[in-house]
Amino acid sequence: MIAAIFFSLVILTPAFPDTQSVAADMELYARGRYQNAWDDLSGLARTQPQDANVFLWLGKTGIKLHRWDDAIKQLERAVALDPKNGLMHLWLGRAYGGKAAHSFIVNAYSWARKTRQEFETASSLSPDNIDIRFDLLEFYAQAPGLVGGGKDKAEAQAQEIAKRDPRMGYLARAQILEEKKEWDLALQELLQATSKYVDSAGPYAELAELYLRRHDYKDAEASARKALALHASDRAAKLCRAAALIHLHQDLPDALSILQELAAGPLSDDDPGFEEIYYWLGQAYLAMGQKTDARQAFETSLGFDPDYSRSKQALAQIKSPPDSPGSSALGILALLRLESDHVPYPCEWCR
């Protein structure tokens, strides 16, 4: 999840006009009904053309729909209306990053530079906003120097984060270490965080996800349970626990129930995305032998994100001929192993 903070894992909710229509659109967004939200917000933008927040949420919805050009247009409008608001620049940077990820290499570098510029502007306008600094840290850690990335810059951001929030400083350092594939050192940072901040769910949730990525499913499940004992509504911890149970092939009805609850929403921008939740829902169904339900879950995942590679791979395995390795129990286990080897890179253009 650490890398996943870039686009889907941070919630930054500015003040919104207190109207029934806007509240309804925000609920549609939280429930994953992005096209409905887009349609309603488009109408609202025509009646409130000077409200930057309307264009912010319209742009955010465009990002969810992978309509990068439309998202950029709306978010550029939001920035023009409220140029001193760091959140507007942050989301515009995210839209530029999405465009970069879906562009040919020559154009991608240009969009990447725009991403960095917007993140840096957002941070300069809101220097104490930790979420903005994490986006900037991830850009610096993942992007090549040609577009302004650099490990030294990432480490400087980690220091700034630690100054403002020592607890989050541990998570920032762990993130950089994981980018460097220094797994043991990243683990030590998170273990120190759980030891120092025993009443905080966040470090335990991050630790659970690192364990999951390193195939230590027993410790992943235990750490997720600790996070949930401290913060029962932590959706990232819930997802991590369900994924660990599926890998362990234990308490599968419990894992399925967790995932069905998450899939029903609502989800914030700080929560796992619907595409990831439905992917794991498909894996839960597969583990329980419910192939038809699994296929539907993977297809729903791809409806939220057509580029979500794990669901693509899983669906291909399901559709493989009966006598092929992918359709066997061993094939399913191999698929689970493959996905856990995958550390998500929200900005694929940085690779």
C-alpha positions as CSV (number, residue, x, y, z in Angstrom):
1,M,0.0,0.0,0.0
2,I,2.9,2.4,0.6
3,A,3.4,3.1,-3.1
4,A,-0.3,2.9,-3.7
5,I,-0.6,6.4,-1.6
6,F,0.3,8.2,-4.9
7,F,-3.2,8.2,-6.5
8,S,-5.6,6.2,-4.5
9,L,-4.5,5.9,-0.9
10,V,-4.7,9.8,0.2
11,I,-7.9,11.5,1.2
12,L,-7.9,15.3,1.0
13,T,-11.4,16.7,1.2
14,P,-11.7,20.4,1.0
15,A,-14.8,22.4,2.0
16,F,-17.7,21.9,-0.4
17,P,-20.8,23.9,-0.9
18,D,-23.5,22.6,1.5
19,T,-26.1,21.7,-1.1
20,Q,-28.1,18.6,-1.5
21,S,-26.9,18.0,-5.0
22,V,-23.3,18.2,-4.1
23,A,-23.8,15.9,-1.1
24,A,-25.4,13.4,-3.4
25,D,-22.6,13.6,-5.9
26,M,-20.0,13.0,-3.2
27,E,-22.0,9.9,-2.1
28,L,-22.0,8.7,-5.7
29,Y,-18.3,9.1,-5.8
30,A,-17.8,7.3,-2.5
31,R,-19.9,4.4,-3.8
32,G,-17.9,4.1,-7.0
33,R,-20.7,5.4,-9.2
34,Y,-18.3,7.7,-11.0
35,Q,-20.2,8.1,-14.3
36,N,-23.3,9.2,-12.4
37,A,-21.2,11.6,-10.3
38,W,-19.6,13.0,-13.5
39,D,-22.9,13.6,-15.1
40,D,-24.3,15.4,-12.1
41,L,-21.2,17.5,-11.4
42,S,-21.0,18.5,-15.0
43,G,-24.5,20.1,-14.7
44,L,-23.4,21.7,-11.4
45,A,-20.3,23.2,-13.1
46,R,-22.6,24.9,-15.6
47,T,-24.7,26.5,-12.9
48,Q,-21.7,27.3,-10.6
49,P,-18.9,28.2,-13.0
50,Q,-16.9,30.2,-10.4
51,D,-16.8,27.4,-7.7
52,A,-13.4,25.9,-7.7
53,N,-14.5,23.0,-5.5
54,V,-17.0,21.9,-8.1
55,F,-14.3,21.6,-10.7
56,L,-12.0,19.9,-8.2
57,W,-14.5,17.1,-7.6
58,L,-15.3,16.9,-11.3
59,G,-11.6,16.5,-12.0
60,K,-11.2,13.9,-9.3
61,T,-14.1,12.0,-10.8
62,G,-12.5,12.2,-14.2
63,I,-9.3,10.6,-12.7
64,K,-11.4,7.7,-11.4
65,L,-13.0,7.3,-14.9
66,H,-9.5,7.4,-16.5
67,R,-10.6,10.3,-18.6
68,W,-7.3,12.0,-18.3
69,D,-7.8,14.9,-20.7
70,D,-11.2,15.7,-19.2
71,A,-9.8,15.5,-15.7
72,I,-6.9,17.8,-16.6
73,K,-9.2,20.3,-18.1
74,Q,-11.4,20.5,-15.0
75,L,-8.5,20.6,-12.6
76,E,-6.8,23.3,-14.5
77,R,-10.0,25.3,-14.2
78,A,-10.0,24.6,-10.4
79,V,-6.4,25.9,-10.2
80,A,-7.3,29.0,-12.2
81,L,-10.2,29.8,-9.8
82,D,-8.2,29.1,-6.6
83,P,-4.5,29.3,-7.5
84,K,-3.3,29.6,-3.8
85,N,-5.0,26.3,-2.7
86,G,-2.4,23.5,-2.5
87,L,-5.1,20.8,-2.8
88,M,-6.0,22.1,-6.3
89,H,-2.4,21.8,-7.4
90,L,-2.0,18.4,-5.8
91,W,-5.0,16.9,-7.7
92,L,-3.9,18.6,-11.0
93,G,-0.5,16.9,-10.5
94,R,-2.2,13.6,-10.0
95,A,-4.1,14.0,-13.2
96,Y,-0.9,14.9,-15.0
97,G,0.7,11.8,-13.6
98,G,-2.2,9.7,-14.9
99,K,-1.8,11.2,-18.3
100,A,2.0,10.5,-18.2
101,A,1.3,6.9,-17.3
102,H,-0.9,6.5,-20.4
103,S,1.3,8.4,-22.9
104,F,4.1,7.3,-25.2
105,I,7.5,7.8,-23.6
106,V,8.4,11.1,-25.4
107,N,5.2,12.7,-24.2
108,A,5.3,11.0,-20.8
109,Y,8.4,12.9,-19.8
110,S,6.7,16.2,-20.4
111,W,3.7,15.2,-18.3
112,A,5.9,13.9,-15.6
113,R,7.7,17.3,-15.3
114,K,4.3,18.9,-15.1
115,T,3.4,16.5,-12.3
116,R,6.5,17.4,-10.3
117,Q,5.8,21.1,-10.8
118,E,2.3,20.8,-9.5
119,F,3.4,18.7,-6.5
120,E,6.1,21.2,-5.6
121,T,3.7,24.1,-5.9
122,A,1.2,22.3,-3.7
123,S,3.9,21.7,-1.1
124,S,5.0,25.3,-1.2
125,L,1.5,26.5,-0.7
126,S,0.7,24.0,2.1
127,P,4.1,23.1,3.6
128,D,2.6,21.4,6.7
129,N,0.3,19.1,4.7
130,I,1.8,15.6,5.2
131,D,-0.3,14.0,2.4
132,I,1.1,16.4,-0.2
133,R,4.6,15.7,1.0
134,F,4.1,12.0,0.6
135,D,3.0,12.5,-3.0
136,L,6.1,14.5,-3.6
137,L,8.3,12.0,-1.8
138,E,7.0,9.2,-4.0
139,F,7.6,11.2,-7.1
140,Y,11.2,11.9,-6.1
141,A,11.7,8.2,-5.1
142,Q,10.3,6.7,-8.3
143,A,10.9,9.2,-11.1
144,P,14.2,9.4,-13.0
145,G,16.5,12.4,-12.6
146,L,15.6,13.5,-16.2
147,V,12.2,14.7,-15.0
148,G,13.3,15.9,-11.5
149,G,13.3,12.7,-9.5
150,G,16.1,11.7,-7.1
151,K,16.6,9.6,-4.0
152,D,18.3,12.5,-2.2
153,K,15.2,14.7,-2.8
154,A,13.0,11.9,-1.4
155,E,15.1,11.6,1.7
156,A,14.8,15.3,2.2
157,Q,11.0,15.0,2.1
158,A,11.1,12.2,4.6
159,Q,13.1,14.5,6.9
160,E,10.5,17.3,6.5
161,I,7.7,14.8,7.2
162,A,9.4,13.6,10.3
163,K,9.8,17.1,11.6
164,R,6.1,17.7,11.4
165,D,5.0,14.2,12.4
166,P,7.6,11.8,13.8
167,R,5.2,8.9,13.5
168,M,4.8,9.4,9.8
169,G,8.5,9.9,9.5
170,Y,9.0,6.2,10.2
171,L,6.5,5.4,7.4
172,A,8.2,7.8,5.0
173,R,11.7,6.3,5.6
174,A,10.3,2.8,5.3
175,Q,8.8,3.7,1.9
176,I,12.1,5.0,0.6
177,L,13.9,1.8,1.9
178,E,11.3,-0.4,0.2
179,E,11.8,1.5,-3.1
180,K,15.5,0.7,-2.7
181,K,14.5,-3.0,-2.1
182,E,16.1,-2.8,1.4
183,W,13.3,-4.9,2.8
184,D,14.8,-5.7,6.2
185,L,15.6,-2.0,6.9
186,A,12.1,-1.0,5.9
187,L,10.7,-3.6,8.2
188,Q,12.8,-2.3,11.1
189,E,11.5,1.2,10.5
190,L,7.9,0.0,10.8
191,L,8.6,-2.3,13.7
192,Q,10.1,0.7,15.5
193,A,7.0,2.7,14.7
194,T,4.7,0.1,16.2
195,S,6.9,-0.1,19.3
196,K,7.0,3.7,19.8
197,Y,3.3,4.4,18.9
198,V,1.6,1.4,20.4
199,D,-1.8,3.0,20.3
200,S,-1.7,4.0,16.6
201,A,-3.2,1.7,14.0
202,G,-1.3,3.2,11.1
203,P,2.1,1.6,11.6
204,Y,0.5,-1.8,12.2
205,A,-1.5,-1.5,8.9
206,E,1.6,-0.5,7.0
207,L,3.6,-3.3,8.6
208,A,0.8,-5.8,7.6
209,E,1.1,-4.7,4.0
210,L,4.9,-5.0,3.9
211,Y,4.6,-8.5,5.4
212,L,2.0,-9.3,2.7
213,R,4.3,-8.1,-0.1
214,R,7.1,-10.2,1.4
215,H,4.9,-13.4,1.4
216,D,4.8,-13.5,5.3
217,Y,1.1,-14.0,5.4
218,K,0.9,-15.2,9.0
219,D,2.5,-12.0,10.3
220,A,0.5,-9.9,7.8
221,E,-2.7,-11.2,9.2
222,A,-1.6,-10.8,12.8
223,S,-0.5,-7.2,12.2
224,A,-3.7,-6.3,10.4
225,R,-5.7,-7.7,13.3
226,K,-3.6,-5.4,15.7
227,A,-4.4,-2.5,13.5
228,L,-8.1,-3.3,13.5
229,A,-8.1,-3.7,17.3
230,L,-7.0,-0.1,17.5
231,H,-9.1,1.2,14.6
232,A,-11.9,-1.1,13.7
233,S,-12.9,0.8,10.6
234,D,-9.4,0.8,9.0
235,R,-10.4,-0.4,5.5
236,A,-6.8,-0.9,4.4
237,A,-6.2,-3.2,7.3
238,K,-9.4,-5.0,6.6
239,L,-8.3,-5.6,3.0
240,C,-4.9,-6.7,4.1
241,R,-6.3,-9.2,6.6
242,A,-8.6,-10.6,4.0
243,A,-5.8,-11.0,1.5
244,A,-3.6,-12.7,4.0
245,L,-6.4,-15.2,5.0
246,I,-6.9,-16.0,1.3
247,H,-3.2,-16.8,0.9
248,L,-3.3,-18.9,4.1
249,H,-6.5,-20.5,2.9
250,Q,-7.9,-19.9,6.4
251,D,-11.3,-18.5,7.5
252,L,-12.3,-17.9,3.9
253,P,-16.0,-17.1,4.8
254,D,-14.6,-14.4,7.1
255,A,-12.4,-13.0,4.3
256,L,-15.3,-13.1,1.9
257,S,-17.5,-11.2,4.3
258,I,-14.8,-8.5,4.8
259,L,-14.4,-8.0,1.1
260,Q,-18.2,-7.9,0.4
261,E,-18.5,-5.2,3.1
262,L,-15.7,-3.2,1.5
263,A,-17.1,-3.6,-2.0
264,A,-20.4,-2.1,-0.8
265,G,-18.6,1.1,0.1
266,P,-18.5,3.9,0.8
267,L,-14.8,4.4,0.2
268,S,-12.7,7.6,0.7
269,D,-9.7,8.6,-1.3
270,D,-7.6,7.2,1.5
271,D,-9.0,3.7,1.2
272,P,-8.1,0.9,-1.2
273,G,-9.7,1.3,-4.6
274,F,-12.7,-0.6,-5.8
275,E,-10.6,-2.3,-8.4
276,E,-8.3,-3.8,-5.8
277,I,-11.2,-4.9,-3.5
278,Y,-13.0,-6.6,-6.3
279,Y,-9.7,-8.3,-7.3
280,W,-9.4,-9.8,-3.9
281,L,-13.1,-10.7,-3.9
282,G,-12.5,-12.7,-7.0
283,Q,-9.5,-14.5,-5.3
284,A,-11.7,-15.3,-2.3
285,Y,-14.4,-16.8,-4.6
286,L,-11.7,-18.8,-6.4
287,A,-10.3,-20.1,-3.2
288,M,-13.8,-21.3,-2.3
289,G,-14.3,-22.9,-5.7
290,Q,-16.9,-20.4,-6.9
291,K,-15.5,-19.7,-10.4
292,T,-18.4,-17.9,-11.9
293,D,-18.5,-15.4,-9.0
294,A,-14.8,-15.0,-9.3
295,R,-15.0,-14.2,-13.0
296,Q,-17.7,-11.6,-12.3
297,A,-15.6,-10.0,-9.5
298,F,-12.5,-9.7,-11.8
299,E,-14.6,-8.2,-14.6
300,T,-16.1,-5.7,-12.1
301,S,-12.5,-4.8,-11.0
302,L,-11.6,-4.1,-14.6
303,G,-14.7,-2.0,-15.0
304,F,-13.2,0.3,-12.4
305,D,-9.7,0.2,-13.9
306,P,-9.3,-1.5,-17.3
307,D,-5.5,-1.4,-16.8
308,Y,-5.5,-3.3,-13.5
309,S,-3.0,-6.0,-14.3
310,R,-3.7,-8.4,-11.5
311,S,-7.4,-8.7,-12.5
312,K,-6.4,-9.1,-16.1
313,Q,-4.0,-11.9,-15.2
314,A,-6.6,-13.6,-13.0
315,L,-9.3,-13.4,-15.6
316,A,-7.0,-14.9,-18.2
317,Q,-6.2,-17.7,-15.8
318,I,-10.0,-18.4,-15.4
319,K,-10.6,-18.4,-19.1
320,S,-7.7,-20.8,-19.9
321,P,-8.6,-24.3,-21.1
322,P,-9.5,-26.9,-18.5
323,D,-6.3,-28.9,-19.0
324,S,-4.0,-25.9,-18.8
325,P,-2.0,-25.1,-15.7
326,G,-3.8,-21.9,-15.1
327,S,-7.1,-23.6,-14.4
328,S,-5.8,-26.0,-11.8
329,A,-5.5,-25.4,-8.1
330,L,-1.7,-25.1,-8.5
331,G,-2.3,-22.5,-11.2
332,I,-4.4,-20.4,-8.9
333,L,-1.8,-20.6,-6.2
334,A,0.8,-19.6,-8.7
335,L,-1.3,-16.6,-9.7
336,L,-1.6,-15.6,-6.0
337,R,2.2,-15.9,-5.8
338,L,2.7,-13.7,-8.9
339,E,0.4,-11.0,-7.6
340,S,2.1,-10.8,-4.2
341,D,5.4,-10.3,-6.0
342,H,4.0,-7.2,-7.6
343,V,4.7,-4.1,-5.7
344,P,2.3,-1.5,-7.2
345,Y,3.8,1.5,-8.9
346,P,1.1,4.2,-9.2
347,C,3.2,6.1,-11.6
348,E,4.2,3.5,-14.1
349,W,5.9,6.1,-16.3
350,C,8.6,6.4,-13.6
351,R,9.9,2.9,-14.1
